[in-house]
Amino acid sequence: MRLPTLAILFAFAACSTEPSPQPATAPTTADAAAAKAEAAQPVPSDADCNLNTPLVPGIPGSPGHLIVSSRNPNGDSELSVLMRVFVDDLNEVRAAVLAHQPPKKLFPTHRKMRCAWPTKPSERNADFDARAQAYLANVAAFDHDPGQATYNAIINGCIACHSQSCGGPLDFIDGMKWQ
């Protein structure tokens, strides 16, 4: 059975092709996290869960089969519910790192965002998928080197995606940053 999904965490939008010259500055924490994401182990194979993976009609969270809960009696999409799982996961791994305990791996669950029913099926497109892949690169970087910088890179990926689509939870997501 597929895990229900949630709509909170996605990644970075495309940049312009011609960067403007910037004055030399000291690297920021975000720069360090991005460098770690690039240096992290390659993202595992996505052959079974990617933009081209057909979504199965009729499963919980698909159109016409929303997942009803006390939080939303009208029902949520598979991706929406999965993203709520992401929130719980992120709170759990941050607490583990702060307690000097090894956090669980996030990638095995979070990778499912690319093949889950979104609230609006038309939003499962190349733009969303690119942001999802960037988000998942941040997740893989955190799994490889858990810490504040890689955690905040994940949260920034969520903000980048939700700035493009489904902006409702932006304040909540911003509040998840590890200060």
Order of alpha helices (4+ residues) and beta strands (2+ residues): alpha-alpha-alpha-alpha-alpha-alpha
